[in-house]
Amino acid sequence: MTISRTVFFVSDGTGITAEMLGRTLLSQFPGIAFGRFTLPFVDTPEKARKARAEIDRAAREGARPIVFSTLIEPAEKSVVASSDALFLDLFDRFISPLEAELGVESSHMLGLSHGIGNHGAYQERINAVNFTLAHDDGATTANFDQADVILIGVSRSGKTPTCLYLAMQYGVKAANYPLTPEDFGEPGLPKPLLPFRHKLFGLAIAPERLSQIRNQRRPDSGYASPENCRYETRRAEALYRSEGIRFVDTTTKSVEEIAITVLHEAGLSRPGYP
Amino acid sequence: MTISRTVFFVSDGTGITAEMLGRTLLSQFPGIAFGRFTLPFVDTPEKARKARAEIDRAAREGARPIVFSTLIEPAEKSVVASSDALFLDLFDRFISPLEAELGVESSHMLGLSHGIGNHGAYQERINAVNFTLAHDDGATTANFDQADVILIGVSRSGKTPTCLYLAMQYGVKAANYPLTPEDFGEPGLPKPLLPFRHKLFGLAIAPERLSQIRNQRRPDSGYASPENCRYETRRAEALYRSEGIRFVDTTTKSVEEIAITVLHEAGLSRPGYP
């Protein structure tokens, strides 16, 4: 029998922070099925009472719900905390030690995370997304000099989602350039990449996994065949090694893990980070 | 004089959870300048000792650093916790009450958040990103029947970044369709949208802000002129109202806030949510 529990993420903002820490904590209890509900923008006492009613309804229908809260205002918080649930306040536990350490009181201001916040940093993120879209899949190499990083790899090795994640979350101008069988015909780096050697970061992938991914796109094609995937991945890795280009194996990694590895190993600062 | 403090986000995985909660907490102390460093993938005692050395170096050069940790393994955690810093464990404070509430022990497994985790859900996110890219800016309306939501709005109202965020973070297949002056020449909804009325969500924006954004792209153009921006935004909002289409004003909202508003008000489930 699977145990199942209802979980609420309650916030006066988007609820993204509560979801993320809550999700991380719940992943440590793999035997339990969690029904998850996010209640964002709870920023008035009336919305707090609505949230409490929803939590109490879940309590009547099953086991005691679990509430992850990043509410800041005492008025809303006390309402939601009075629901029939385990109430975990993700803020209070850390705000007091931080106030003591820093010697100042916290501002108790709402909506500071995931809002526009620092306008310059936010605009950098949006500009980076536009840059990445304009330079996806080698669409143009004209502004590669403005790129913070240029991901290279064979088709379907994970370049596009990784670039978009770097741009969206960290304001990194990430371009990408696909390595194709034509590129492998010539020795050395493809010509358009020569001036940007120091910005290159390679993506590697196991040929079996690549063949699987490509088969979803073009079933039974030469493009997706195991032989071709073995050829392309072998040539790409040989290129990284002979040219001294850092690379990461994406086979078992999520987009987040690939992106953080690139950020970390390329020593990129995070311009869009408020 | 600005007080400045050094902050480390330390994790055995990507560090994204530690960064996010840490950033949210620090935003409550706007008077202090924080220097932020993320130390991801600290998953061996040797890496833990390197992390401690880095934190201790910062301690010697300035005020006591602050460490936000989501380390799980006791071996690595005890090393990092022994550095000369305020050590805030984002995990321990909540794992115990959750274990008591759920009546089971936590698994203490590494890398469960931001990894590939649930393969099906992860694949849905990647598929959603590909879907969104293929249907960006009305590129094709052929598979609108497969879309979870279709954002409509004038050029530069925020459709593309919002769609990408919905796809990347929540696995929502988000398409978008630009409302252009030609669309306003005909009464009612643009023809390609007629069969998908129930999936539409409108983006509104203040004409002054729109003109500002468009001027960055095409300075002093008719496209960016205040008159044209007033015309287009007025017609778009009139269309939403006359056709009964839900919409959100994006003028002062971040991509995250727009995306969560769409998810919440459109009552979308979050298919990619593990």
Chai-1 contact restraints between the chains, C-beta under 6 A:
chainA,res_idxA,chainB,res_idxB,connection_type,confidence,min_distance_angstrom,max_distance_angstrom,comment,restraint_id
A,T14,B,E256,contact,1.0,0.0,6.0,A-B,restraint_1
A,T14,B,E257,contact,1.0,0.0,6.0,A-B,restraint_2
A,T14,B,I260,contact,1.0,0.0,6.0,A-B,restraint_3
A,I16,B,E256,contact,1.0,0.0,6.0,A-B,restraint_4
A,T17,B,M20,contact,1.0,0.0,6.0,A-B,restraint_5
A,T17,B,L21,contact,1.0,0.0,6.0,A-B,restraint_6
A,T17,B,T24,contact,1.0,0.0,6.0,A-B,restraint_7
A,M20,B,T17,contact,1.0,0.0,6.0,A-B,restraint_8
A,M20,B,M20,contact,1.0,0.0,6.0,A-B,restraint_9
A,L21,B,T17,contact,1.0,0.0,6.0,A-B,restraint_10
A,L21,B,L21,contact,1.0,0.0,6.0,A-B,restraint_11
A,T24,B,T17,contact,1.0,0.0,6.0,A-B,restraint_12
A,T24,B,S113,contact,1.0,0.0,6.0,A-B,restraint_13
A,L25,B,F94,contact,1.0,0.0,6.0,A-B,restraint_14
A,S27,B,L112,contact,1.0,0.0,6.0,A-B,restraint_15
A,S27,B,S113,contact,1.0,0.0,6.0,A-B,restraint_16
A,Q28,B,S106,contact,1.0,0.0,6.0,A-B,restraint_17
A,Q28,B,S107,contact,1.0,0.0,6.0,A-B,restraint_18
A,F29,B,L102,contact,1.0,0.0,6.0,A-B,restraint_19
A,P30,B,S107,contact,1.0,0.0,6.0,A-B,restraint_20
A,P40,B,I260,contact,1.0,0.0,6.0,A-B,restraint_21
A,P40,B,H264,contact,1.0,0.0,6.0,A-B,restraint_22
A,L86,B,E101,contact,1.0,0.0,6.0,A-B,restraint_23
A,L88,B,F94,contact,1.0,0.0,6.0,A-B,restraint_24
A,R93,B,R93,contact,1.0,0.0,6.0,A-B,restraint_25
A,F94,B,L25,contact,1.0,0.0,6.0,A-B,restraint_26
A,F94,B,L88,contact,1.0,0.0,6.0,A-B,restraint_27
A,E101,B,L86,contact,1.0,0.0,6.0,A-B,restraint_28
A,L102,B,F29,contact,1.0,0.0,6.0,A-B,restraint_29
A,S106,B,Q28,contact,1.0,0.0,6.0,A-B,restraint_30
A,S106,B,F29,contact,1.0,0.0,6.0,A-B,restraint_31
A,S107,B,Q28,contact,1.0,0.0,6.0,A-B,restraint_32
A,S107,B,P30,contact,1.0,0.0,6.0,A-B,restraint_33
A,L112,B,S27,contact,1.0,0.0,6.0,A-B,restraint_34
A,S113,B,T24,contact,1.0,0.0,6.0,A-B,restraint_35
A,S113,B,S27,contact,1.0,0.0,6.0,A-B,restraint_36
A,H114,B,E256,contact,1.0,0.0,6.0,A-B,restraint_37
A,G115,B,S254,contact,1.0,0.0,6.0,A-B,restraint_38
A,I116,B,S254,contact,1.0,0.0,6.0,A-B,restraint_39
A,I126,B,P161,contact,1.0,0.0,6.0,A-B,restraint_40
A,V129,B,P161,contact,1.0,0.0,6.0,A-B,restraint_41
A,P161,B,I126,contact,1.0,0.0,6.0,A-B,restraint_42
A,P161,B,V129,contact,1.0,0.0,6.0,A-B,restraint_43
A,L164,B,L164,contact,1.0,0.0,6.0,A-B,restraint_44
A,S254,B,G115,contact,1.0,0.0,6.0,A-B,restraint_45
A,S254,B,I116,contact,1.0,0.0,6.0,A-B,restraint_46
A,E256,B,T14,contact,1.0,0.0,6.0,A-B,restraint_47
A,E256,B,H114,contact,1.0,0.0,6.0,A-B,restraint_48
A,E257,B,T14,contact,1.0,0.0,6.0,A-B,restraint_49
A,I260,B,T14,contact,1.0,0.0,6.0,A-B,restraint_50
A,I260,B,P40,contact,1.0,0.0,6.0,A-B,restraint_51
A,H264,B,P40,contact,1.0,0.0,6.0,A-B,restraint_52
